[in-house]
């Protein structure tokens, strides 16, 4: 690792002679891919020397984000729960969450364009605010990522059991989940080039499979017209439908993250300052459209929505697929579904391992000496990857203690991801109000402040919805499980910070997004890197 001292922190600099455009889609005559040496020089100016190889193209980077977002995983994992809770209108949550997360993706695009450093949310928060805020943001994001990996592997269990022709018992689900974790880990250990190829294969299989399955369901197994999308089929139970819709909206909330993974591997992408913001937006557009199409096809293919709501049909996905494709055809579809789950787990592991590596490179966590090691032959952080495989496996094994483990795991994972996102969005808004002006090739121009504020409002609203207690008959700790789990993670992180003070050990630049003149106006003392 090579880093500058605090006094060498890169100061805020105005845009170069090539003005950024406020229109992300506008052509840029100088946007041709620079040689890798230019990318490395840019990274060195930010205080780092990379040990990764830039083997990811734009399409590979987009595919990584797409397979992490995974329309098939997001829809299939929660379709039964959301349809039973909110009826067919739950599909509109895809639109609401998609627009909200697009705002977040635009903010992230500005940040990564200026700071294309591996690790994503942690280094972004470090440059925007400082070491303490960055440490806590990274901690929340790391825990949420590890739990999300477990939720994806666990969610694949019933489909793997159906494919193998065994009963989806808790033990079978756990066994299948562990196998998926092993496969994903082996792919990641093989190197960035293999990861990129696997991501493209996963993207292709998932997109083609989603379009083919959805199209066939609409052609052969459609039982309702579009009017069903406005009929709750009694899901509200005589109460306010708004409450049922917000609860069912977990499917939309769970769907739209993954785009940030494009930035987690910034040092493995050529021309990251331009390509990653574009890949993030592509992930939202293409992934969101595919997820909505899959959900639409499934909703209209469910013959008896009332049976799903009453609990008589607990697995409407398999019911619809079997009716449309027969048992043999369903196994082919389930095979594609499992590819999607493996690809998603693989992309999540890549993101988590790069975050751990970035932490360790700045000496911000226990075991940094091991976790920052990069394989000389594979060019991946093997020990960080090992953590990203072992910890989710332990969470999967612990799921045996809960009857509704999947819903609880996904609820916390979603809250943790959103909390980490909003910590960065808040840091960006604070920095912007203090004088930060995004200086990368991609900026939102005069719309930046409004988009940043709107992204924060959406994110906070989504977190309140996720944490809201909705099971008054359950024990209080079960009713508040999502909020409590989030509070526990933050509390443990704060305790870790206070006891170890790892956040202050590294000398990498921090807090330098805000212009030095703005800081001096508040504090006349000489400015150093923020702590």
C-alpha positions in Angstrom: 0.0 0.0 0.0 1.1 3.5 -0.7 -0.6 6.5 0.9 0.1 10.1 1.5 0.4 11.7 4.9 -2.4 13.8 6.2 -0.7 17.0 5.1 -0.5 15.6 1.6 -4.3 15.0 1.4 -5.5 16.0 -2.0 -7.3 19.4 -1.7 -10.5 20.2 -3.5 -9.8 21.3 -7.0 -12.0 22.9 -9.5 -13.0 21.1 -12.7 -10.4 20.8 -15.3 -10.6 22.5 -18.7 -13.0 19.7 -19.7 -16.2 20.9 -18.1 -18.5 18.3 -16.6 -21.9 17.9 -18.1 -25.2 18.0 -16.3 -26.6 15.6 -18.8 -25.3 12.1 -18.1 -26.2 10.9 -21.6 -24.6 13.8 -23.4 -21.7 12.7 -25.7 -18.2 13.6 -24.5 -15.6 13.8 -27.2 -12.8 13.1 -24.8 -14.5 10.1 -23.1 -12.3 7.6 -24.9 -10.7 5.0 -22.6 -7.4 6.2 -21.2 -4.5 3.8 -20.9 -4.2 2.0 -17.5 -1.3 4.3 -16.6 -3.6 7.3 -16.5 -6.0 5.5 -14.2 -3.1 4.6 -11.9 -1.9 8.2 -12.0 -5.3 9.4 -11.0 -5.4 6.8 -8.2 -1.9 7.9 -7.0 -3.1 11.5 -6.8 -5.8 10.3 -4.5 -3.2 8.7 -2.2 -3.1 5.0 -3.3 -1.3 2.5 -5.4 -3.4 -0.4 -6.6 -2.4 -4.0 -6.5 -5.4 -5.1 -8.6 -5.6 -5.6 -12.3 -8.0 -3.5 -14.4 -9.6 -6.5 -16.1 -13.2 -5.2 -16.0 -14.8 -3.6 -19.0 -17.9 -1.4 -18.8 -20.1 -4.4 -19.5 -18.4 -6.6 -16.9 -18.8 -3.8 -14.4 -22.4 -3.3 -15.2 -23.0 -7.1 -15.1 -21.5 -7.2 -11.6 -24.0 -4.6 -10.4 -26.8 -6.3 -12.3 -26.2 -9.7 -10.9 -25.9 -8.2 -7.4 -29.2 -6.4 -7.9 -30.5 -9.6 -9.6 -34.2 -9.2 -10.7 -34.8 -12.9 -10.4 -33.4 -13.2 -6.9 -35.2 -10.0 -5.7 -38.5 -11.0 -7.1 -38.5 -14.8 -6.5 -37.2 -14.5 -2.9 -40.1 -12.2 -1.7 -42.9 -12.6 -4.3 -45.0 -15.0 -2.1 -44.7 -12.7 1.0 -45.4 -9.5 -0.9 -48.4 -10.9 -2.9 -49.9 -12.4 0.3 -49.4 -9.1 2.2 -50.4 -6.5 -0.4 -52.0 -8.4 -3.3 -51.2 -7.5 -6.9 -50.8 -3.7 -6.3 -47.6 -4.5 -4.5 -46.0 -4.3 -7.9 -46.1 -0.5 -7.8 -43.4 -0.6 -5.1 -40.9 -1.3 -7.9 -41.6 2.0 -9.4 -41.4 3.9 -6.1 -38.2 2.3 -4.9 -36.7 2.4 -8.4 -37.1 6.2 -8.7 -35.8 6.7 -5.1 -32.7 4.6 -5.6 -32.0 6.2 -8.9 -31.5 9.5 -7.0 -29.1 7.7 -4.7 -27.3 6.2 -7.7 -26.8 9.7 -9.2 -25.3 11.0 -6.0 -23.0 8.0 -5.8 -22.0 8.5 -9.5 -20.8 12.0 -8.7 -18.7 10.7 -5.8 -17.1 7.7 -7.5 -16.3 9.9 -10.5 -14.1 12.0 -8.3 -12.9 9.2 -6.0 -12.6 6.0 -8.0 -11.1 4.0 -5.1 -11.9 0.3 -4.2 -14.2 -0.2 -1.2 -17.1 2.0 -2.3 -19.1 3.5 0.5 -16.2 3.5 3.1 -13.6 5.6 1.0 -16.4 7.8 -0.3 -17.5 8.7 3.3 -13.9 9.1 4.3 -13.2 11.8 1.7 -16.6 13.5 2.2 -16.7 13.7 6.0 -13.8 12.1 7.8 -12.4 9.0 9.5 -14.9 8.4 12.2 -18.0 8.8 9.9 -16.3 6.6 7.3 -15.5 3.9 9.8 -19.0 3.6 11.0 -20.5 3.8 7.5 -18.2 1.0 6.4 -19.0 -1.1 9.4 -22.8 -0.9 8.9 -22.3 -1.6 5.2 -20.0 -4.5 5.8 -22.4 -6.2 8.3 -25.3 -5.6 6.0 -23.4 -7.1 3.0 -22.5 -10.2 4.9 -26.1 -10.7 6.0 -27.3 -10.1 2.5 -25.0 -12.8 1.1 -26.6 -15.2 3.7 -30.1 -14.1 2.7 -29.4 -14.7 -1.0 -27.9 -18.2 -0.3 -30.7 -19.0 2.1 -33.4 -17.8 -0.4 -32.0 -20.1 -3.0 -32.6 -23.2 -0.8 -36.2 -23.9 -1.7 -35.6 -23.6 -5.4 -32.5 -25.9 -5.2 -34.6 -28.4 -3.2 -37.3 -28.3 -5.9 -34.8 -28.8 -8.6 -33.3 -31.8 -6.8 -36.7 -33.2 -6.0 -36.3 -33.1 -2.2 -38.5 -31.5 0.4 -37.5 -27.9 1.2 -37.0 -28.6 4.9 -34.9 -26.3 7.1 -31.9 -28.7 6.9 -32.1 -29.1 3.1 -32.4 -25.3 2.7 -29.4 -24.7 4.8 -27.4 -27.4 3.0 -28.2 -25.9 -0.4 -27.3 -22.5 0.8 -23.9 -23.6 2.0 -23.2 -25.2 -1.4 -24.1 -22.0 -3.1 -21.7 -20.1 -0.8 -18.9 -22.5 -1.6 -19.4 -22.1 -5.4 -19.5 -18.3 -5.2 -16.4 -18.2 -3.1 -14.4 -20.5 -5.5 -15.4 -18.2 -8.4 -14.2 -15.1 -6.5 -10.9 -16.8 -5.6 -10.2 -17.4 -9.3 -9.5 -13.8 -10.0 -11.0 -10.6 -11.4 -11.0 -11.8 -15.0 -12.9 -15.0 -14.0 -15.2 -12.8 -11.8 -15.9 -10.5 -14.8 -16.6 -13.5 -17.1 -18.9 -15.1 -14.6 -20.8 -11.8 -14.0 -21.4 -11.5 -17.8 -22.5 -15.1 -18.0 -24.8 -14.6 -15.0 -26.2 -11.4 -16.5 -26.9 -13.0 -19.8 -28.5 -16.1 -18.3 -30.6 -14.1 -15.9 -31.8 -11.5 -18.5 -32.6 -14.1 -21.2 -34.2 -16.3 -18.6 -36.3 -13.5 -17.1 -37.5 -12.4 -20.5 -38.2 -15.9 -21.8 -40.0 -17.1 -18.6 -42.0 -13.8 -18.2 -42.9 -13.8 -21.9 -44.1 -17.4 -21.8 -46.1 -16.9 -18.7 -47.9 -13.9 -20.2 -48.6 -15.8 -23.4 -49.8 -19.1 -21.9 -50.6 -18.7 -18.3 -52.2 -15.3 -17.9 -55.3 -15.4 -15.7 -55.9 -11.7 -15.1 -55.9 -8.4 -17.0 -53.9 -5.3 -16.1 -56.9 -4.2 -13.9 -55.7 -6.8 -11.4 -52.8 -4.5 -10.6 -55.3 -2.1 -8.9 -57.2 -4.9 -7.0 -55.9 -5.9 -3.6 -58.1 -9.1 -3.5 -58.9 -8.4 0.1 -55.3 -8.3 1.2 -55.9 -5.3 3.5 -58.5 -7.3 5.5 -60.9 -4.5 5.8 -58.3 -2.1 7.1 -56.3 0.6 5.4 -54.6 -0.6 2.2 -51.8 1.9 2.7 -50.4 -0.2 5.6 -50.6 -3.4 3.6 -48.9 -1.8 0.6 -46.1 -0.4 2.7 -45.5 -3.8 4.3 -45.5 -5.5 0.9 -43.2 -2.9 -0.5 -40.3 -4.7 1.1 -40.0 -6.5 -2.3 -39.2 -3.2 -4.1 -36.9 -2.0 -1.3 -34.9 -5.3 -1.4 -34.7 -5.1 -5.2 -32.9 -1.8 -5.8 -29.5 -2.1 -4.4 -26.4 -3.6 -6.0 -25.6 -0.7 -8.2 -23.0 0.4 -5.6 -21.0 -2.8 -6.3 -19.9 -1.2 -9.5 -17.9 1.3 -7.4 -16.6 -1.3 -4.9 -14.3 -2.7 -7.6 -13.2 0.8 -8.9 -9.5 -0.2 -9.1 -10.3 -3.2 -11.3 -12.1 -1.1 -14.0 -10.6 0.8 -16.8 -11.5 4.5 -16.9 -13.6 4.1 -13.7 -14.4 7.8 -13.3 -16.6 7.7 -16.4 -17.6 4.1 -16.7 -18.7 3.3 -13.2 -21.4 6.1 -12.9 -22.8 4.9 -16.2 -22.7 1.3 -15.1 -24.6 2.3 -11.9 -27.4 4.0 -13.9 -27.6 1.1 -16.3 -28.0 -1.3 -13.4 -31.0 0.6 -12.2 -32.6 1.0 -15.6 -32.1 -2.5 -16.9 -32.4 -4.3 -13.6 -35.5 -2.4 -12.6 -37.2 -3.0 -15.9 -36.4 -6.7 -15.8 -37.6 -7.1 -12.2 -40.9 -5.3 -12.9 -41.5 -7.4 -16.0 -40.9 -10.7 -14.1 -43.1 -9.5 -11.2 -45.9 -8.5 -13.7 -45.8 -11.9 -15.4 -45.9 -13.7 -12.1 -48.8 -11.6 -10.8 -50.9 -12.1 -13.8 -50.2 -15.8 -14.0 -51.4 -16.6 -10.4 -54.7 -18.3 -10.9 -56.0 -17.9 -7.4 -54.6 -14.8 -5.7 -57.0 -15.4 -2.8 -55.3 -18.7 -2.0 -51.9 -16.9 -1.8 -53.4 -14.3 0.5 -55.0 -16.9 2.8 -51.9 -19.0 2.9 -53.4 -22.0 1.0 -50.8 -21.5 -1.7 -47.5 -20.6 0.1 -45.4 -20.9 -3.1 -47.2 -19.2 -6.0 -44.0 -19.0 -8.1 -43.5 -22.8 -8.3 -47.3 -23.2 -8.8 -47.3 -20.9 -11.8 -44.1 -22.2 -13.3 -45.3 -25.8 -13.1 -48.6 -24.9 -14.7 -46.8 -23.1 -17.5 -43.8 -25.4 -18.2 -44.7 -28.8 -16.7 -42.4 -30.5 -14.3 -39.5 -31.0 -16.8 -39.7 -27.4 -18.1 -39.9 -26.1 -14.5 -36.6 -27.8 -13.7 -34.9 -25.9 -16.6 -36.3 -22.7 -15.3 -35.2 -23.5 -11.7 -31.7 -24.1 -13.1 -31.7 -20.6 -14.5 -33.0 -19.3 -11.2 -30.2 -21.0 -9.3 -27.6 -19.5 -11.7 -29.0 -16.1 -10.8 -28.7 -16.8 -7.0 -25.1 -18.0 -7.4 -24.2 -14.9 -9.5 -25.8 -12.6 -7.0 -24.0 -14.2 -4.0 -20.7 -14.0 -6.1 -21.2 -10.3 -6.7 -22.0 -9.6 -3.1 -18.9 -11.4 -2.0 -16.8 -9.4 -4.3 -18.2 -6.2 -2.9 -17.8 -7.3 0.7 -14.2 -8.4 0.2 -13.2 -5.2 -1.5 -14.7 -3.2 1.4 -12.8 -5.3 3.9 -9.6 -4.8 1.8 -10.1 -1.0 1.7 -10.6 -1.0 5.5 -7.5 -3.0 6.0 -5.4 -1.0 3.6 -6.1 2.0 5.7 -5.4 0.0 8.9 -8.9 0.6 10.1 -9.8 -2.9 11.5 -8.4 -5.7 13.5 -6.4 -8.2 11.3 -5.5 -5.5 8.8 -2.2 -7.0 8.1 -3.9 -10.2 6.8 -7.0 -8.7 5.2 -5.1 -6.3 3.0 -3.0 -9.0 1.4 -3.6 -9.4 -2.3 -2.7 -12.7 -4.1 0.2 -12.1 -6.5 -1.2 -14.5 -9.0 -5.0 -14.0 -8.7 -4.9 -10.3 -7.8 -7.7 -10.7 -5.3 -7.7 -10.3 -1.5 -8.0 -14.0 -0.4 -8.4 -13.5 3.3 -11.0 -10.8 2.9 -12.9 -13.2 0.5 -12.6 -16.0 3.1 -14.4 -13.8 5.7 -17.1 -13.0 3.1 -17.7 -16.7 2.8 -17.4 -17.9 6.4 -19.5 -15.2 8.1 -22.5 -15.7 5.8 -22.3 -19.4 6.3 -22.5 -18.9 10.1 -25.6 -16.7 9.6 -27.2 -19.4 7.4 -26.5 -22.0 10.1 -28.0 -19.7 12.7 -31.2 -19.4 10.7 -32.2 -22.8 12.1 -33.3 -21.0 15.2 -36.0 -19.0 13.5 -39.2 -20.2 11.7 -39.3 -17.2 9.4 -35.6 -16.7 9.1 -35.6 -15.5 5.5 -38.0 -12.5 6.1 -36.0 -11.4 9.2 -32.6 -11.8 7.5 -33.8 -9.8 4.4 -35.5 -7.1 6.6 -32.3 -6.4 8.5 -30.1 -6.7 5.4 -32.2 -4.1 3.6 -32.2 -1.8 6.6 -28.5 -2.0 7.0 -27.8 -1.4 3.3 -30.1 1.6 3.3 -28.6 3.0 6.5 -25.1 2.8 5.0 -26.3 4.4 1.8 -27.9 7.3 3.6 -24.8 7.8 5.7 -22.9 8.5 2.5 -25.8 10.6 1.0 -25.9 12.7 4.2 -22.1 13.1 4.1 -22.4 14.2 0.5 -25.1 16.7 1.4 -23.1 18.1 4.3 -20.0 18.4 2.2 -21.9 20.1 -0.6 -23.4 22.6 1.8 -19.8 23.3 3.1 -18.6 24.0 -0.4 -17.8 20.7 -2.1 -18.4 20.8 -5.8 -18.0 17.4 -7.5 -15.0 17.6 -9.8 -15.1 14.2 -11.6 -16.1 13.8 -15.3 -19.7 13.0 -14.2 -21.6 15.7 -12.3 -25.2 16.7 -11.9 -24.4 20.4 -12.2 -26.9 22.8 -10.6 -29.3 19.8 -10.0 -26.8 18.2 -7.6 -28.1 19.7 -4.3 -31.8 19.0 -5.1 -31.1 15.4 -6.1 -28.9 14.9 -3.0 -31.6 16.2 -0.7 -34.4 14.2 -2.4 -32.2 11.0 -2.2 -31.9 11.6 1.6 -35.6 12.1 2.1 -36.4 8.9 0.1 -33.8 6.8 2.0 -34.9 7.9 5.4 -38.6 7.2 4.5 -37.7 3.8 3.3 -35.8 3.0 6.5 -38.8 4.0 8.6 -41.0 1.8 6.6 -38.7 -1.2 7.0 -38.3 -0.8 10.7 -42.0 -0.1 11.5 -43.4 -2.8 13.8 -46.2 -4.7 12.2 -46.7 -7.7 14.4 -48.3 -6.5 17.6 -49.3 -10.0 18.6 -45.6 -11.2 18.5 -43.2 -10.6 21.5 -42.0 -7.0 21.6 -38.4 -8.0 20.6 -39.8 -9.8 17.5 -42.1 -6.9 16.6 -39.1 -4.5 16.7 -36.5 -7.0 15.4 -35.5 -4.8 12.4 -35.0 -1.6 14.4 -33.3 -3.5 17.2 -30.9 -5.3 14.9 -29.9 -2.0 13.3 -29.4 -0.4 16.7 -27.3 -3.3 17.9 -25.0 -3.1 14.8 -24.5 0.6 15.2 -24.0 0.3 19.0 -21.4 -2.5 18.5 -19.7 -0.4 15.9 -19.5 2.7 18.2 -18.2 0.5 21.0 -15.5 -1.0 18.7 -14.5 2.6 17.7 -14.2 3.8 21.3 -12.3 0.8 22.5 -9.8 0.2 19.6 -9.6 3.6 17.9 -8.7 1.9 14.7 -10.3 4.7 12.8 -7.3 7.0 13.6 -4.5 4.6 12.8 -4.2 5.1 9.0 -2.7 8.2 7.4 -4.7 8.0 4.1 -6.4 11.3 3.1 -9.7 12.0 4.8 -12.2 14.8 4.8 -10.6 16.6 1.9 -13.7 16.9 -0.3 -14.6 20.2 1.4 -12.4 23.0 0.2 -9.6 24.1 2.6 -10.8 27.7 2.4 -14.3 26.7 3.7 -12.7 24.8 6.6 -10.4 27.7 7.4 -13.4 30.1 7.5 -14.8 28.1 10.4 -11.5 27.1 12.1 -8.5 29.4 11.5 -6.0 26.7 12.6 -3.9 24.9 9.9 -6.0 22.2 8.2 -5.0 18.6 8.2 -6.8 15.4 7.2 -10.0 15.1 9.1 -10.4 12.6 11.9 
